[in-house]
Amino acid sequence: MRPLLGSADDLADWPRFVSSWDDLPLDTHLPEGHRYRRRRHATLSARAGETRFRVEPHQPHYQSLDYNPLVGGIERWFEPIRPEIIAGPTFQHVLGFCLRLFGALRRDADWHIECHQFRIEARPGAAGQPTPEGVHRDGVDYVLVLLVSRVNIESGTTTLHDSDGTVLGSFTLRTPFDAAIVDDARVKHGVTAVRPIDPGRAAYRDVLVVTLRASGR
């Protein structure tokens, strides 16, 4: 994955990009007992055939209960991804990669794009759940999950499932730039809970999630 995103010069702001995960507000939409997720959110768009995107006015994230039985059916507002991160070369190259890859699969599609910075924290006696809604679909066309940082945790295994829940495969994102690329219409996915290795140290999993949905669908 790393060379597909560009050269070292192309990702010159990678340290700043990574450190932006240290400034994510708590996700307060999760029910009580789920205070382990921090996030920021942005909405973008792109026209068919383009590899550049536009930043849309800040808006809520919405999933129906069919896709998210835990917190679906409501508008969820999150603090926006900081403009300097979106304007930085790392973010630009990640989104360019997504538009090239997924645009080749749907050449006629204009894209509604949502980006999520997630930090899942793990504490002694309180595992962090990257997918608290369980095995699910996101209700989009394509998903990229890019590992940004993984600190002092065990597990966090990604599983892929067919429509009836049968496991198709599993893998663990372990080092920065490891990624999961998901055809959301064809498979479901989930991630197992993460736990601290050393209970005396901070423990967390940072990912950037990018979803693309054909506009009007």
matplotlib code that plots the C-alpha trace (Angstrom):
import matplotlib.pyplot as plt

x = [0.0, 2.7, 4.2, 0.7, 0.2, 3.3, 6.9, 8.3, 8.1, 4.4, 3.7, 5.9, 3.4, 2.9, 4.1, 1.6, -1.1, -0.5, -0.3, -3.7, -5.3, -4.1, -6.8, -9.9, -13.0, -14.9, -17.7, -20.7, -23.3, -22.4, -24.5, -23.2, -20.4, -18.9, -16.6, -13.6, -14.0, -12.8, -13.4, -13.6, -15.5, -15.6, -17.8, -16.4, -17.5, -16.0, -17.3, -17.0, -13.6, -11.9, -9.1, -9.6, -12.3, -14.2, -14.9, -18.6, -20.2, -20.0, -22.9, -24.0, -23.1, -26.2, -26.8, -30.1, -30.9, -30.6, -26.9, -26.2, -28.6, -26.6, -26.8, -28.5, -31.6, -30.2, -28.1, -24.7, -22.7, -18.9, -16.2, -14.8, -11.4, -9.1, -8.7, -4.9, -5.1, -7.5, -5.3, -2.1, -0.4, -1.0, -4.8, -4.7, -2.8, -5.0, -8.1, -6.5, -5.8, -9.4, -10.7, -8.4, -9.1, -12.8, -13.4, -12.1, -14.8, -17.6, -16.6, -19.9, -20.3, -20.2, -19.1, -20.4, -17.4, -17.2, -13.9, -13.6, -10.6, -11.1, -9.1, -10.2, -8.8, -8.2, -8.0, -7.4, -10.8, -12.4, -11.6, -12.1, -14.4, -13.6, -17.0, -19.4, -22.3, -20.8, -20.3, -22.0, -22.2, -21.8, -24.4, -22.0, -20.2, -16.6, -14.6, -10.9, -9.6, -6.0, -4.1, -2.3, -1.0, -1.2, 0.1, 0.3, -2.7, -3.5, -6.2, -8.1, -8.5, -10.6, -13.0, -14.9, -18.2, -20.7, -24.3, -25.3, -22.5, -20.1, -16.5, -14.6, -11.3, -9.5, -6.3, -4.9, -3.7, -0.4, 1.8, 1.1, -0.3, -1.7, -5.2, -8.5, -10.3, -13.9, -16.6, -19.4, -22.2, -20.7, -19.3, -19.8, -16.9, -16.1, -13.1, -12.5, -12.0, -8.6, -7.0, -3.8, -0.7, 0.9, -2.0, 0.2, 0.6, -1.7, -3.2, -5.0, -5.7, -5.9, -7.4, -8.6, -11.9, -12.9, -16.3, -17.5, -21.1, -22.4, -24.4, -28.1, -28.0]
y = [0.0, 2.5, 2.9, 3.2, 6.5, 8.2, 9.0, 10.2, 13.8, 13.1, 12.2, 14.9, 15.8, 12.2, 13.1, 15.9, 13.7, 11.0, 13.5, 14.9, 11.8, 13.1, 15.8, 13.8, 14.5, 11.7, 10.1, 10.8, 9.2, 5.7, 4.3, 4.4, 1.9, 2.7, 5.6, 4.3, 5.9, 9.3, 10.7, 13.5, 13.6, 15.3, 15.1, 15.4, 14.9, 14.1, 14.0, 10.9, 10.4, 13.0, 12.3, 15.5, 16.1, 19.1, 19.7, 19.9, 22.0, 20.2, 17.9, 15.0, 11.4, 9.2, 5.5, 3.7, 1.1, -1.5, -0.8, 0.3, -1.1, 0.4, 4.1, 4.2, 6.3, 9.5, 12.4, 12.2, 15.4, 15.2, 17.8, 18.3, 17.0, 20.0, 21.9, 21.8, 17.9, 17.8, 20.2, 18.3, 16.0, 12.8, 13.2, 14.4, 11.3, 8.9, 10.4, 10.4, 6.7, 6.0, 7.9, 6.2, 2.7, 2.9, 5.3, 2.6, 0.2, 2.8, 5.1, 6.9, 7.6, 10.9, 10.3, 11.2, 10.7, 10.5, 10.4, 9.5, 9.7, 7.0, 6.4, 3.3, 3.3, 0.2, 0.2, -2.5, -4.2, -2.2, -3.4, -1.0, -2.1, -0.8, -1.9, -1.8, -2.4, -5.9, -7.4, -5.0, -3.2, 0.5, 1.1, 2.5, 1.2, 1.0, 1.4, 2.0, 1.4, 2.7, 2.0, 5.1, 3.9, 0.9, 1.3, -1.2, -3.3, -6.9, -8.3, -5.9, -8.6, -7.6, -10.3, -10.4, -12.2, -13.1, -12.0, -14.9, -14.2, -17.0, -15.9, -15.5, -14.5, -12.5, -10.4, -7.9, -4.4, -4.2, -1.5, 2.0, 2.0, -1.5, -1.3, -3.0, -2.4, -3.5, -3.9, -3.0, -4.3, -7.8, -8.4, -7.5, -6.7, -6.4, -5.9, -7.7, -5.8, -4.4, -4.8, -3.3, -5.4, -3.3, -2.1, 0.7, 2.4, 4.2, 1.7, 2.7, 1.9, 4.8, 4.5, 6.7, 5.3, 6.6, 5.6, 6.2, 6.1, 6.8, 10.1, 9.6, 6.0]
z = [0.0, 0.9, -2.6, -4.1, -2.1, -3.5, -2.6, 0.6, -0.7, -1.6, 2.0, 3.5, 6.2, 7.4, 11.0, 11.3, 9.7, 12.4, 15.3, 14.3, 15.9, 19.3, 19.0, 18.4, 20.5, 22.3, 20.3, 22.6, 20.3, 21.5, 24.4, 28.0, 28.5, 25.1, 26.0, 24.0, 20.6, 19.4, 15.9, 13.5, 10.2, 6.8, 3.7, 0.3, -3.3, -6.7, -10.3, -12.5, -13.8, -11.6, -9.1, -7.2, -4.6, -3.3, 0.4, 1.1, 3.9, 7.2, 7.7, 9.9, 9.4, 9.0, 8.7, 8.8, 11.4, 8.7, 8.6, 12.2, 14.7, 17.6, 16.7, 13.3, 12.4, 13.8, 12.5, 14.2, 14.2, 14.8, 14.9, 11.4, 10.3, 10.5, 7.2, 7.3, 7.4, 4.5, 2.5, 3.4, 0.8, 2.7, 2.8, -0.8, -2.0, 0.0, -1.6, -5.0, -4.6, -3.7, -6.6, -9.1, -7.7, -7.2, -10.1, -12.5, -11.2, -11.6, -14.4, -14.6, -10.9, -9.2, -5.6, -2.2, 0.1, 3.8, 5.8, 9.4, 11.8, 14.4, 17.6, 19.6, 23.1, 25.1, 28.9, 31.6, 32.0, 29.2, 25.7, 22.8, 20.0, 16.5, 15.3, 18.2, 15.9, 15.1, 11.7, 9.3, 6.0, 5.8, 3.2, 0.6, -2.5, -1.4, 1.8, 2.5, 6.1, 6.4, 9.6, 10.8, 14.2, 16.5, 20.0, 22.8, 21.7, 20.9, 18.6, 16.3, 13.7, 10.6, 9.4, 6.1, 5.8, 3.0, 3.2, 5.5, 7.9, 6.8, 7.4, 4.2, 5.6, 8.3, 8.7, 11.2, 10.2, 12.1, 10.7, 9.3, 5.7, 6.1, 4.6, 4.1, 0.8, 0.9, -1.8, 0.6, -1.6, -1.6, 1.9, 5.5, 7.8, 11.4, 13.7, 17.0, 20.2, 21.2, 24.6, 26.1, 26.2, 29.0, 31.2, 32.5, 29.1, 26.7, 24.2, 21.0, 17.3, 14.9, 11.4, 8.6, 7.0, 3.6, 2.2, -1.4, -2.5, -6.0, -5.7, -6.0, -4.7]

ax = plt.figure().add_subplot(projection="3d")
ax.plot(x, y, z, "-o")
ax.set_aspect("equal")
plt.show()
